[in-house]
């Protein structure tokens, strides 16, 4: 997952990829990302190239996208 971070010193915005392949939790009906482990990864301190600290920017995801699917038959 890619999150936006902004440097507190120089104000430059950076997109940083946060790996999530090892923090999945599996339930009976779904496979999702563990929110506690993800929040720990996002709160880790990161430094900019100029030496300042990066702070996570708030982003909006926009409206959800719905796709209509034809009825499926399972044998």
N, CA, C and O atoms as a Tripos MOL2 file, in Angstrom:
@<TRIPOS>MOLECULE
protein
  300   299    75     0     0
PROTEIN
NO_CHARGES

@<TRIPOS>ATOM
      1 N           0.8380   -1.1580    0.0000 N.3       1 UNK1
      2 CA          0.0000    0.0000    0.0000 C.3       1 UNK1
      3 C           0.8940    1.2350    0.0000 C.2       1 UNK1
      4 O           1.9400    1.2560    0.6480 O.2       1 UNK1
      5 N           0.4790    2.2430   -0.7190 N.am      2 UNK2
      6 CA          1.2630    3.4610   -0.8380 C.3       2 UNK2
      7 C           0.5680    4.5680   -0.0490 C.2       2 UNK2
      8 O          -0.6250    4.8170   -0.2220 O.2       2 UNK2
      9 N           1.3340    5.2260    0.8200 N.am      3 UNK3
     10 CA          0.8170    6.3070    1.6380 C.3       3 UNK3
     11 C           1.6320    7.5630    1.3860 C.2       3 UNK3
     12 O           2.8200    7.4930    1.0710 O.2       3 UNK3
     13 N           0.9870    8.7070    1.5260 N.am      4 UNK4
     14 CA          1.6510    9.9870    1.3350 C.3       4 UNK4
     15 C           2.2070   10.5170    2.6410 C.2       4 UNK4
     16 O           1.5220   10.5260    3.6640 O.2       4 UNK4
     17 N           3.4530   10.9580    2.5970 N.am      5 UNK5
     18 CA          4.1130   11.5540    3.7490 C.3       5 UNK5
     19 C           4.6480   12.9150    3.3310 C.2       5 UNK5
     20 O           4.9930   13.1230    2.1670 O.2       5 UNK5
     21 N           4.7170   13.8530    4.2960 N.am      6 UNK6
     22 CA          5.2160   15.1930    4.0170 C.3       6 UNK6
     23 C           6.2880   15.5330    5.0360 C.2       6 UNK6
     24 O           6.1420   15.2630    6.2280 O.2       6 UNK6
     25 N           7.3790   16.1360    4.5420 N.am      7 UNK7
     26 CA          8.4900   16.5050    5.4040 C.3       7 UNK7
     27 C           8.1140   17.7560    6.1980 C.2       7 UNK7
     28 O           7.5730   18.7160    5.6490 O.2       7 UNK7
     29 N           8.4120   17.7290    7.5060 N.am      8 UNK8
     30 CA          8.1240   18.8860    8.3460 C.3       8 UNK8
     31 C           9.1250   20.0090    8.1320 C.2       8 UNK8
     32 O           8.8100   21.1700    8.3920 O.2       8 UNK8
     33 N          10.3410   19.6840    7.6580 N.am      9 UNK9
     34 CA         11.3750   20.7020    7.4810 C.3       9 UNK9
     35 C          11.2710   21.4030    6.1280 C.2       9 UNK9
     36 O          11.1720   22.6290    6.0720 O.2       9 UNK9
     37 N          11.2920   20.6350    5.0400 N.am     10 UNK10
     38 CA         11.3160   21.2490    3.7060 C.3      10 UNK10
     39 C           9.9410   21.2960    3.0400 C.2      10 UNK10
     40 O           9.7660   22.0260    2.0650 O.2      10 UNK10
     41 N           8.9590   20.5360    3.5410 N.am     11 UNK11
     42 CA          7.6070   20.5590    2.9810 C.3      11 UNK11
     43 C           7.4190   19.6980    1.7460 C.2      11 UNK11
     44 O           6.3680   19.7760    1.1090 O.2      11 UNK11
     45 N           8.3910   18.8850    1.3860 N.am     12 UNK12
     46 CA          8.2860   18.0300    0.2020 C.3      12 UNK12
     47 C           7.4000   16.8170    0.5020 C.2      12 UNK12
     48 O           7.5190   16.1960    1.5580 O.2      12 UNK12
     49 N           6.5170   16.4930   -0.4360 N.am     13 UNK13
     50 CA          5.6480   15.3260   -0.2940 C.3      13 UNK13
     51 C           6.3030   14.1110   -0.9380 C.2      13 UNK13
     52 O           6.9180   14.2130   -1.9990 O.2      13 UNK13
     53 N           6.1640   12.9660   -0.2900 N.am     14 UNK14
     54 CA          6.7340   11.7260   -0.7980 C.3      14 UNK14
     55 C           5.6990   10.6190   -0.6630 C.2      14 UNK14
     56 O           4.9410   10.5760    0.3060 O.2      14 UNK14
     57 N           5.6770    9.7340   -1.6390 N.am     15 UNK15
     58 CA          4.8450    8.5330   -1.5750 C.3      15 UNK15
     59 C           5.7300    7.3820   -1.1300 C.2      15 UNK15
     60 O           6.7450    7.0920   -1.7640 O.2      15 UNK15
     61 N           5.3490    6.7260   -0.0430 N.am     16 UNK16
     62 CA          6.1470    5.6370    0.5120 C.3      16 UNK16
     63 C           5.3090    4.3720    0.5160 C.2      16 UNK16
     64 O           4.1640    4.3690    0.9670 O.2      16 UNK16
     65 N           5.8970    3.2960    0.0070 N.am     17 UNK17
     66 CA          5.2110    2.0080   -0.0420 C.3      17 UNK17
     67 C           5.4110    1.2920    1.2920 C.2      17 UNK17
     68 O           6.5370    1.0900    1.7470 O.2      17 UNK17
     69 N           4.2940    0.9170    1.9010 N.am     18 UNK18
     70 CA          4.3050    0.1880    3.1650 C.3      18 UNK18
     71 C           3.9900   -1.2700    2.8530 C.2      18 UNK18
     72 O           2.8960   -1.5610    2.3710 O.2      18 UNK18
     73 N           4.9170   -2.2010    3.1150 N.am     19 UNK19
     74 CA          4.6420   -3.6100    2.8040 C.3      19 UNK19
     75 C           3.5890   -4.1830    3.7460 C.2      19 UNK19
     76 O           3.6440   -3.9770    4.9580 O.2      19 UNK19
     77 N           2.6300   -4.9030    3.1690 N.am     20 UNK20
     78 CA          1.5510   -5.5000    3.9690 C.3      20 UNK20
     79 C           1.4250   -7.0010    3.7370 C.2      20 UNK20
     80 O           0.4660   -7.6090    4.2140 O.2      20 UNK20
     81 N           2.3460   -7.6060    3.0330 N.am     21 UNK21
     82 CA          2.2130   -9.0160    2.6810 C.3      21 UNK21
     83 C           2.2850   -9.9290    3.8950 C.2      21 UNK21
     84 O           1.7870  -11.0530    3.8390 O.2      21 UNK21
     85 N           2.8900   -9.4820    4.9880 N.am     22 UNK22
     86 CA          3.0570  -10.3530    6.1430 C.3      22 UNK22
     87 C           2.1600   -9.9870    7.3330 C.2      22 UNK22
     88 O           2.3230  -10.5580    8.4110 O.2      22 UNK22
     89 N           1.2240   -9.0560    7.1670 N.am     23 UNK23
     90 CA          0.3730   -8.6660    8.2860 C.3      23 UNK23
     91 C          -1.1050   -8.9510    8.0030 C.2      23 UNK23
     92 O          -1.9770   -8.2260    8.4820 O.2      23 UNK23
     93 N          -1.3820   -9.9750    7.2490 N.am     24 UNK24
     94 CA         -2.7640  -10.3380    6.9400 C.3      24 UNK24
     95 C          -3.3390  -11.1810    8.0680 C.2      24 UNK24
     96 O          -2.6310  -11.9540    8.7120 O.2      24 UNK24
     97 N          -4.6400  -11.0150    8.2930 N.am     25 UNK25
     98 CA         -5.3380  -11.9040    9.2110 C.3      25 UNK25
     99 C          -6.4300  -12.6170    8.4230 C.2      25 UNK25
    100 O          -7.1000  -12.0130    7.5850 O.2      25 UNK25
    101 N          -6.5960  -13.8560    8.6880 N.am     26 UNK26
    102 CA         -7.5290  -14.6730    7.9250 C.3      26 UNK26
    103 C          -8.6760  -15.0890    8.8280 C.2      26 UNK26
    104 O          -8.4720  -15.6490    9.9050 O.2      26 UNK26
    105 N          -9.8870  -14.8040    8.3660 N.am     27 UNK27
    106 CA        -11.0770  -15.2380    9.0890 C.3      27 UNK27
    107 C         -11.8170  -16.2440    8.2230 C.2      27 UNK27
    108 O         -11.3450  -16.6130    7.1480 O.2      27 UNK27
    109 N         -12.9580  -16.6780    8.6860 N.am     28 UNK28
    110 CA        -13.7040  -17.7000    7.9650 C.3      28 UNK28
    111 C         -14.1420  -17.2320    6.5830 C.2      28 UNK28
    112 O         -14.1260  -18.0110    5.6300 O.2      28 UNK28
    113 N         -14.5350  -15.9600    6.4680 N.am     29 UNK29
    114 CA        -15.1010  -15.4760    5.2240 C.3      29 UNK29
    115 C         -14.2660  -14.4130    4.5130 C.2      29 UNK29
    116 O         -14.6590  -13.9540    3.4400 O.2      29 UNK29
    117 N         -13.1400  -14.0130    5.0700 N.am     30 UNK30
    118 CA        -12.3910  -12.9450    4.4150 C.3      30 UNK30
    119 C         -10.9070  -13.0190    4.7460 C.2      30 UNK30
    120 O         -10.4790  -13.7170    5.6650 O.2      30 UNK30
    121 N         -10.1540  -12.2830    3.9730 N.am     31 UNK31
    122 CA         -8.7260  -12.1350    4.1940 C.3      31 UNK31
    123 C          -8.4620  -10.6390    4.2040 C.2      31 UNK31
    124 O          -8.6820   -9.9620    3.1990 O.2      31 UNK31
    125 N          -8.0000  -10.1280    5.3100 N.am     32 UNK32
    126 CA         -7.8060   -8.6890    5.4280 C.3      32 UNK32
    127 C          -6.4780   -8.3600    6.0730 C.2      32 UNK32
    128 O          -5.7210   -9.2480    6.4650 O.2      32 UNK32
    129 N          -6.2080   -7.0800    6.1760 N.am     33 UNK33
    130 CA         -4.9730   -6.5990    6.7760 C.3      33 UNK33
    131 C          -5.2510   -6.2960    8.2400 C.2      33 UNK33
    132 O          -6.2590   -5.6740    8.5740 O.2      33 UNK33
    133 N          -4.3590   -6.7330    9.1020 N.am     34 UNK34
    134 CA         -4.4990   -6.4980   10.5330 C.3      34 UNK34
    135 C          -4.3160   -5.0070   10.8060 C.2      34 UNK34
    136 O          -3.2190   -4.4880   10.6050 O.2      34 UNK34
    137 N          -5.3620   -4.2980   11.2610 N.am     35 UNK35
    138 CA         -5.2700   -2.8460   11.4330 C.3      35 UNK35
    139 C          -4.2900   -2.4180   12.5150 C.2      35 UNK35
    140 O          -3.7190   -1.3310   12.4210 O.2      35 UNK35
    141 N          -4.0770   -3.2380   13.5400 N.am     36 UNK36
    142 CA         -3.1520   -2.8810   14.6120 C.3      36 UNK36
    143 C          -1.7190   -2.9020   14.1010 C.2      36 UNK36
    144 O          -0.9460   -1.9810   14.3670 O.2      36 UNK36
    145 N          -1.3650   -3.9500   13.3690 N.am     37 UNK37
    146 CA         -0.0110   -4.0430   12.8260 C.3      37 UNK37
    147 C           0.2280   -2.9790   11.7610 C.2      37 UNK37
    148 O           1.3320   -2.4430   11.6610 O.2      37 UNK37
    149 N          -0.7980   -2.6670   10.9620 N.am     38 UNK38
    150 CA         -0.6610   -1.6220    9.9510 C.3      38 UNK38
    151 C          -0.4430   -0.2580   10.6020 C.2      38 UNK38
    152 O           0.3830    0.5220   10.1290 O.2      38 UNK38
    153 N          -1.1620    0.0370   11.6660 N.am     39 UNK39
    154 CA         -0.9830    1.3260   12.3390 C.3      39 UNK39
    155 C           0.4040    1.4420   12.9610 C.2      39 UNK39
    156 O           0.9650    2.5360   13.0150 O.2      39 UNK39
    157 N           0.9690    0.3180   13.4360 N.am     40 UNK40
    158 CA          2.3360    0.3460   13.9630 C.3      40 UNK40
    159 C           3.3370    0.6740   12.8610 C.2      40 UNK40
    160 O           4.2750    1.4400   13.0770 O.2      40 UNK40
    161 N           3.1350    0.0920   11.6810 N.am     41 UNK41
    162 CA          4.0400    0.3710   10.5690 C.3      41 UNK41
    163 C           3.9340    1.8170   10.0940 C.2      41 UNK41
    164 O           4.9340    2.4360    9.7300 O.2      41 UNK41
    165 N           2.7240    2.3450   10.1010 N.am     42 UNK42
    166 CA          2.5340    3.7240    9.6630 C.3      42 UNK42
    167 C           3.0930    4.7190   10.6670 C.2      42 UNK42
    168 O           3.4950    5.8170   10.2810 O.2      42 UNK42
    169 N           3.1280    4.3600   11.9510 N.am     43 UNK43
    170 CA          3.6190    5.2830   12.9720 C.3      43 UNK43
    171 C           5.1370    5.2300   13.1570 C.2      43 UNK43
    172 O           5.6810    5.9950   13.9540 O.2      43 UNK43
    173 N           5.8300    4.3440   12.4380 N.am     44 UNK44
    174 CA          7.2930    4.3060   12.5290 C.3      44 UNK44
    175 C           7.8770    5.6370   12.0490 C.2      44 UNK44
    176 O           7.3540    6.2530   11.1210 O.2      44 UNK44
    177 N           8.9580    6.0710   12.6870 N.am     45 UNK45
    178 CA          9.5900    7.3330   12.2970 C.3      45 UNK45
    179 C          10.3300    7.1600   10.9760 C.2      45 UNK45
    180 O          11.0480    6.1820   10.7690 O.2      45 UNK45
    181 N          10.1390    8.1360   10.0870 N.am     46 UNK46
    182 CA         10.8060    8.1370    8.7910 C.3      46 UNK46
    183 C          11.4730    9.4820    8.5970 C.2      46 UNK46
    184 O          10.9770   10.5110    9.0560 O.2      46 UNK46
    185 N          12.6110    9.4580    7.9070 N.am     47 UNK47
    186 CA         13.3580   10.6920    7.6860 C.3      47 UNK47
    187 C          13.3800   11.0460    6.2100 C.2      47 UNK47
    188 O          13.4220   10.1740    5.3430 O.2      47 UNK47
    189 N          13.3520   12.3480    5.9450 N.am     48 UNK48
    190 CA         13.4530   12.8760    4.5910 C.3      48 UNK48
    191 C          14.9260   12.9200    4.1820 C.2      48 UNK48
    192 O          15.8140   12.7610    5.0190 O.2      48 UNK48
    193 N          15.1730   13.1350    2.9030 N.am     49 UNK49
    194 CA         16.5400   13.2560    2.4090 C.3      49 UNK49
    195 C          17.2410   14.4710    2.9990 C.2      49 UNK49
    196 O          18.4650   14.4820    3.1230 O.2      49 UNK49
    197 N          16.4640   15.5090    3.3700 N.am     50 UNK50
    198 CA         17.0570   16.7230    3.9370 C.3      50 UNK50
    199 C          17.3700   16.5670    5.4210 C.2      50 UNK50
    200 O          18.0310   17.4290    6.0000 O.2      50 UNK50
    201 N          16.9130   15.4920    6.0450 N.am     51 UNK51
    202 CA         17.1640   15.2530    7.4590 C.3      51 UNK51
    203 C          15.9610   15.5220    8.3440 C.2      51 UNK51
    204 O          15.9980   15.2270    9.5380 O.2      51 UNK51
    205 N          14.8950   16.0750    7.7820 N.am     52 UNK52
    206 CA         13.6790   16.3300    8.5560 C.3      52 UNK52
    207 C          12.8520   15.0710    8.7300 C.2      52 UNK52
    208 O          13.1000   14.0560    8.0800 O.2      52 UNK52
    209 N          11.8670   15.1470    9.6130 N.am     53 UNK53
    210 CA         10.9970   14.0000    9.8580 C.3      53 UNK53
    211 C           9.8020   14.0460    8.9250 C.2      53 UNK53
    212 O           9.2630   15.1130    8.6300 O.2      53 UNK53
    213 N           9.3950   12.8600    8.4630 N.am     54 UNK54
    214 CA          8.2240   12.7420    7.6000 C.3      54 UNK54
    215 C           6.9940   12.4950    8.4550 C.2      54 UNK54
    216 O           7.0200   11.6940    9.3890 O.2      54 UNK54
    217 N           5.9150   13.1940    8.1220 N.am     55 UNK55
    218 CA          4.6480   13.0330    8.8190 C.3      55 UNK55
    219 C           3.6100   12.5740    7.8110 C.2      55 UNK55
    220 O           3.5640   13.0800    6.6900 O.2      55 UNK55
    221 N           2.7780   11.6210    8.2020 N.am     56 UNK56
    222 CA          1.7750   11.0500    7.2950 C.3      56 UNK56
    223 C           0.6990   12.0750    6.9780 C.2      56 UNK56
    224 O           0.1990   12.7670    7.8650 O.2      56 UNK56
    225 N           0.3460   12.1650    5.6880 N.am     57 UNK57
    226 CA         -0.7210   13.0450    5.2540 C.3      57 UNK57
    227 C          -2.0380   12.2960    5.2750 C.2      57 UNK57
    228 O          -2.0780   11.0880    5.0430 O.2      57 UNK57
    229 N          -3.1090   13.0110    5.5540 N.am     58 UNK58
    230 CA         -4.4340   12.4100    5.4900 C.3      58 UNK58
    231 C          -4.8860   12.4140    4.0440 C.2      58 UNK58
    232 O          -4.7650   13.4220    3.3470 O.2      58 UNK58
    233 N          -5.4050   11.2890    3.5980 N.am     59 UNK59
    234 CA         -5.8590   11.1680    2.2180 C.3      59 UNK59
    235 C          -7.3080   10.7100    2.2050 C.2      59 UNK59
    236 O          -7.7850   10.0980    3.1600 O.2      59 UNK59
    237 N          -7.9960   11.0090    1.1240 N.am     60 UNK60
    238 CA         -9.3550   10.5220    0.9480 C.3      60 UNK60
    239 C          -9.3520    9.4600   -0.1330 C.2      60 UNK60
    240 O          -8.6090    9.5500   -1.1100 O.2      60 UNK60
    241 N         -10.1760    8.4700    0.0510 N.am     61 UNK61
    242 CA        -10.2380    7.3700   -0.9090 C.3      61 UNK61
    243 C         -11.2550    7.6200   -2.0120 C.2      61 UNK61
    244 O         -11.2440    6.9270   -3.0300 O.2      61 UNK61
    245 N         -12.1290    8.5950   -1.8260 N.am     62 UNK62
    246 CA        -13.1400    8.8500   -2.8380 C.3      62 UNK62
    247 C         -14.3410    7.9350   -2.6610 C.2      62 UNK62
    248 O         -14.4620    7.2280   -1.6600 O.2      62 UNK62
    249 N         -15.2130    7.9610   -3.6360 N.am     63 UNK63
    250 CA        -16.4160    7.1440   -3.5830 C.3      63 UNK63
    251 C         -16.0950    5.6900   -3.9100 C.2      63 UNK63
    252 O         -15.2210    5.4270   -4.7360 O.2      63 UNK63
    253 N         -16.7910    4.7320   -3.2710 N.am     64 UNK64
    254 CA        -16.5560    3.3240   -3.5930 C.3      64 UNK64
    255 C         -17.0500    2.9970   -5.0020 C.2      64 UNK64
    256 O         -17.9970    3.6080   -5.4970 O.2      64 UNK64
    257 N         -16.4100    2.0430   -5.6270 N.am     65 UNK65
    258 CA        -16.7780    1.6390   -6.9760 C.3      65 UNK65
    259 C         -17.5100    0.3020   -6.8950 C.2      65 UNK65
    260 O         -17.0020   -0.6550   -6.3100 O.2      65 UNK65
    261 N         -18.6920    0.2430   -7.4770 N.am     66 UNK66
    262 CA        -19.4740   -0.9890   -7.4890 C.3      66 UNK66
    263 C         -19.5190   -1.5250   -8.9120 C.2      66 UNK66
    264 O         -19.6970   -0.7730   -9.8700 O.2      66 UNK66
    265 N         -19.3560   -2.8230   -9.0310 N.am     67 UNK67
    266 CA        -19.3740   -3.4730  -10.3310 C.3      67 UNK67
    267 C         -20.4900   -4.5060  -10.3270 C.2      67 UNK67
    268 O         -20.5750   -5.3360   -9.4220 O.2      67 UNK67
    269 N         -21.3360   -4.4510  -11.3310 N.am     68 UNK68
    270 CA        -22.4270   -5.4070  -11.4200 C.3      68 UNK68
    271 C         -21.9080   -6.6820  -12.0800 C.2      68 UNK68
    272 O         -21.2700   -6.6420  -13.1320 O.2      68 UNK68
    273 N         -22.1950   -7.7990  -11.4440 N.am     69 UNK69
    274 CA        -21.7120   -9.0910  -11.9240 C.3      69 UNK69
    275 C         -22.9150   -9.9640  -12.2530 C.2      69 UNK69
    276 O         -23.8990   -9.9850  -11.5140 O.2      69 UNK69
    277 N         -22.8290  -10.6880  -13.3740 N.am     70 UNK70
    278 CA        -23.9050  -11.6060  -13.7560 C.3      70 UNK70
    279 C         -23.9800  -12.7460  -12.7430 C.2      70 UNK70
    280 O         -22.9870  -13.0870  -12.1000 O.2      70 UNK70
    281 N         -25.1700  -13.3300  -12.6110 N.am     71 UNK71
    282 CA        -25.3610  -14.4240  -11.6660 C.3      71 UNK71
    283 C         -24.4790  -15.6160  -12.0520 C.2      71 UNK71
    284 O         -24.3940  -15.9990  -13.2190 O.2      71 UNK71
    285 N         -23.8390  -16.1770  -11.0520 N.am     72 UNK72
    286 CA        -22.9470  -17.3020  -11.3040 C.3      72 UNK72
    287 C         -23.5410  -18.5690  -10.6930 C.2      72 UNK72
    288 O         -24.2270  -18.5300   -9.6710 O.2      72 UNK72
    289 N         -23.2600  -19.6760  -11.3420 N.am     73 UNK73
    290 CA        -23.7460  -20.9650  -10.8340 C.3      73 UNK73
    291 C         -22.5440  -21.7990  -10.4340 C.2      73 UNK73
    292 O         -21.5630  -21.9110  -11.1700 O.2      73 UNK73
    293 N         -22.6440  -22.3700   -9.2690 N.am     74 UNK74
    294 CA        -21.5890  -23.2430   -8.7660 C.3      74 UNK74
    295 C         -22.1260  -24.6530   -8.7210 C.2      74 UNK74
    296 O         -23.2180  -24.8990   -8.2090 O.2      74 UNK74
    297 N         -21.3600  -25.5710   -9.2540 N.am     75 UNK75
    298 CA        -21.7970  -26.9760   -9.2610 C.3      75 UNK75
    299 C         -21.2620  -27.7160   -8.0700 C.2      75 UNK75
    300 O         -21.5290  -28.9070   -7.9120 O.2      75 UNK75
@<TRIPOS>BOND
     1     1     2 1
     2     2     3 1
     3     3     4 2
     4     3     5 am
     5     5     6 1
     6     6     7 1
     7     7     8 2
     8     7     9 am
     9     9    10 1
    10    10    11 1
    11    11    12 2
    12    11    13 am
    13    13    14 1
    14    14    15 1
    15    15    16 2
    16    15    17 am
    17    17    18 1
    18    18    19 1
    19    19    20 2
    20    19    21 am
    21    21    22 1
    22    22    23 1
    23    23    24 2
    24    23    25 am
    25    25    26 1
    26    26    27 1
    27    27    28 2
    28    27    29 am
    29    29    30 1
    30    30    31 1
    31    31    32 2
    32    31    33 am
    33    33    34 1
    34    34    35 1
    35    35    36 2
    36    35    37 am
    37    37    38 1
    38    38    39 1
    39    39    40 2
    40    39    41 am
    41    41    42 1
    42    42    43 1
    43    43    44 2
    44    43    45 am
    45    45    46 1
    46    46    47 1
    47    47    48 2
    48    47    49 am
    49    49    50 1
    50    50    51 1
    51    51    52 2
    52    51    53 am
    53    53    54 1
    54    54    55 1
    55    55    56 2
    56    55    57 am
    57    57    58 1
    58    58    59 1
    59    59    60 2
    60    59    61 am
    61    61    62 1
    62    62    63 1
    63    63    64 2
    64    63    65 am
    65    65    66 1
    66    66    67 1
    67    67    68 2
    68    67    69 am
    69    69    70 1
    70    70    71 1
    71    71    72 2
    72    71    73 am
    73    73    74 1
    74    74    75 1
    75    75    76 2
    76    75    77 am
    77    77    78 1
    78    78    79 1
    79    79    80 2
    80    79    81 am
    81    81    82 1
    82    82    83 1
    83    83    84 2
    84    83    85 am
    85    85    86 1
    86    86    87 1
    87    87    88 2
    88    87    89 am
    89    89    90 1
    90    90    91 1
    91    91    92 2
    92    91    93 am
    93    93    94 1
    94    94    95 1
    95    95    96 2
    96    95    97 am
    97    97    98 1
    98    98    99 1
    99    99   100 2
   100    99   101 am
   101   101   102 1
   102   102   103 1
   103   103   104 2
   104   103   105 am
   105   105   106 1
   106   106   107 1
   107   107   108 2
   108   107   109 am
   109   109   110 1
   110   110   111 1
   111   111   112 2
   112   111   113 am
   113   113   114 1
   114   114   115 1
   115   115   116 2
   116   115   117 am
   117   117   118 1
   118   118   119 1
   119   119   120 2
   120   119   121 am
   121   121   122 1
   122   122   123 1
   123   123   124 2
   124   123   125 am
   125   125   126 1
   126   126   127 1
   127   127   128 2
   128   127   129 am
   129   129   130 1
   130   130   131 1
   131   131   132 2
   132   131   133 am
   133   133   134 1
   134   134   135 1
   135   135   136 2
   136   135   137 am
   137   137   138 1
   138   138   139 1
   139   139   140 2
   140   139   141 am
   141   141   142 1
   142   142   143 1
   143   143   144 2
   144   143   145 am
   145   145   146 1
   146   146   147 1
   147   147   148 2
   148   147   149 am
   149   149   150 1
   150   150   151 1
   151   151   152 2
   152   151   153 am
   153   153   154 1
   154   154   155 1
   155   155   156 2
   156   155   157 am
   157   157   158 1
   158   158   159 1
   159   159   160 2
   160   159   161 am
   161   161   162 1
   162   162   163 1
   163   163   164 2
   164   163   165 am
   165   165   166 1
   166   166   167 1
   167   167   168 2
   168   167   169 am
   169   169   170 1
   170   170   171 1
   171   171   172 2
   172   171   173 am
   173   173   174 1
   174   174   175 1
   175   175   176 2
   176   175   177 am
   177   177   178 1
   178   178   179 1
   179   179   180 2
   180   179   181 am
   181   181   182 1
   182   182   183 1
   183   183   184 2
   184   183   185 am
   185   185   186 1
   186   186   187 1
   187   187   188 2
   188   187   189 am
   189   189   190 1
   190   190   191 1
   191   191   192 2
   192   191   193 am
   193   193   194 1
   194   194   195 1
   195   195   196 2
   196   195   197 am
   197   197   198 1
   198   198   199 1
   199   199   200 2
   200   199   201 am
   201   201   202 1
   202   202   203 1
   203   203   204 2
   204   203   205 am
   205   205   206 1
   206   206   207 1
   207   207   208 2
   208   207   209 am
   209   209   210 1
   210   210   211 1
   211   211   212 2
   212   211   213 am
   213   213   214 1
   214   214   215 1
   215   215   216 2
   216   215   217 am
   217   217   218 1
   218   218   219 1
   219   219   220 2
   220   219   221 am
   221   221   222 1
   222   222   223 1
   223   223   224 2
   224   223   225 am
   225   225   226 1
   226   226   227 1
   227   227   228 2
   228   227   229 am
   229   229   230 1
   230   230   231 1
   231   231   232 2
   232   231   233 am
   233   233   234 1
   234   234   235 1
   235   235   236 2
   236   235   237 am
   237   237   238 1
   238   238   239 1
   239   239   240 2
   240   239   241 am
   241   241   242 1
   242   242   243 1
   243   243   244 2
   244   243   245 am
   245   245   246 1
   246   246   247 1
   247   247   248 2
   248   247   249 am
   249   249   250 1
   250   250   251 1
   251   251   252 2
   252   251   253 am
   253   253   254 1
   254   254   255 1
   255   255   256 2
   256   255   257 am
   257   257   258 1
   258   258   259 1
   259   259   260 2
   260   259   261 am
   261   261   262 1
   262   262   263 1
   263   263   264 2
   264   263   265 am
   265   265   266 1
   266   266   267 1
   267   267   268 2
   268   267   269 am
   269   269   270 1
   270   270   271 1
   271   271   272 2
   272   271   273 am
   273   273   274 1
   274   274   275 1
   275   275   276 2
   276   275   277 am
   277   277   278 1
   278   278   279 1
   279   279   280 2
   280   279   281 am
   281   281   282 1
   282   282   283 1
   283   283   284 2
   284   283   285 am
   285   285   286 1
   286   286   287 1
   287   287   288 2
   288   287   289 am
   289   289   290 1
   290   290   291 1
   291   291   292 2
   292   291   293 am
   293   293   294 1
   294   294   295 1
   295   295   296 2
   296   295   297 am
   297   297   298 1
   298   298   299 1
   299   299   300 2
@<TRIPOS>SUBSTRUCTURE
     1 UNK1         2 RESIDUE 1 A UNK
     2 UNK2         6 RESIDUE 1 A UNK
     3 UNK3        10 RESIDUE 1 A UNK
     4 UNK4        14 RESIDUE 1 A UNK
     5 UNK5        18 RESIDUE 1 A UNK
     6 UNK6        22 RESIDUE 1 A UNK
     7 UNK7        26 RESIDUE 1 A UNK
     8 UNK8        30 RESIDUE 1 A UNK
     9 UNK9        34 RESIDUE 1 A UNK
    10 UNK10       38 RESIDUE 1 A UNK
    11 UNK11       42 RESIDUE 1 A UNK
    12 UNK12       46 RESIDUE 1 A UNK
    13 UNK13       50 RESIDUE 1 A UNK
    14 UNK14       54 RESIDUE 1 A UNK
    15 UNK15       58 RESIDUE 1 A UNK
    16 UNK16       62 RESIDUE 1 A UNK
    17 UNK17       66 RESIDUE 1 A UNK
    18 UNK18       70 RESIDUE 1 A UNK
    19 UNK19       74 RESIDUE 1 A UNK
    20 UNK20       78 RESIDUE 1 A UNK
    21 UNK21       82 RESIDUE 1 A UNK
    22 UNK22       86 RESIDUE 1 A UNK
    23 UNK23       90 RESIDUE 1 A UNK
    24 UNK24       94 RESIDUE 1 A UNK
    25 UNK25       98 RESIDUE 1 A UNK
    26 UNK26      102 RESIDUE 1 A UNK
    27 UNK27      106 RESIDUE 1 A UNK
    28 UNK28      110 RESIDUE 1 A UNK
    29 UNK29      114 RESIDUE 1 A UNK
    30 UNK30      118 RESIDUE 1 A UNK
    31 UNK31      122 RESIDUE 1 A UNK
    32 UNK32      126 RESIDUE 1 A UNK
    33 UNK33      130 RESIDUE 1 A UNK
    34 UNK34      134 RESIDUE 1 A UNK
    35 UNK35      138 RESIDUE 1 A UNK
    36 UNK36      142 RESIDUE 1 A UNK
    37 UNK37      146 RESIDUE 1 A UNK
    38 UNK38      150 RESIDUE 1 A UNK
    39 UNK39      154 RESIDUE 1 A UNK
    40 UNK40      158 RESIDUE 1 A UNK
    41 UNK41      162 RESIDUE 1 A UNK
    42 UNK42      166 RESIDUE 1 A UNK
    43 UNK43      170 RESIDUE 1 A UNK
    44 UNK44      174 RESIDUE 1 A UNK
    45 UNK45      178 RESIDUE 1 A UNK
    46 UNK46      182 RESIDUE 1 A UNK
    47 UNK47      186 RESIDUE 1 A UNK
    48 UNK48      190 RESIDUE 1 A UNK
    49 UNK49      194 RESIDUE 1 A UNK
    50 UNK50      198 RESIDUE 1 A UNK
    51 UNK51      202 RESIDUE 1 A UNK
    52 UNK52      206 RESIDUE 1 A UNK
    53 UNK53      210 RESIDUE 1 A UNK
    54 UNK54      214 RESIDUE 1 A UNK
    55 UNK55      218 RESIDUE 1 A UNK
    56 UNK56      222 RESIDUE 1 A UNK
    57 UNK57      226 RESIDUE 1 A UNK
    58 UNK58      230 RESIDUE 1 A UNK
    59 UNK59      234 RESIDUE 1 A UNK
    60 UNK60      238 RESIDUE 1 A UNK
    61 UNK61      242 RESIDUE 1 A UNK
    62 UNK62      246 RESIDUE 1 A UNK
    63 UNK63      250 RESIDUE 1 A UNK
    64 UNK64      254 RESIDUE 1 A UNK
    65 UNK65      258 RESIDUE 1 A UNK
    66 UNK66      262 RESIDUE 1 A UNK
    67 UNK67      266 RESIDUE 1 A UNK
    68 UNK68      270 RESIDUE 1 A UNK
    69 UNK69      274 RESIDUE 1 A UNK
    70 UNK70      278 RESIDUE 1 A UNK
    71 UNK71      282 RESIDUE 1 A UNK
    72 UNK72      286 RESIDUE 1 A UNK
    73 UNK73      290 RESIDUE 1 A UNK
    74 UNK74      294 RESIDUE 1 A UNK
    75 UNK75      298 RESIDUE 1 A UNK
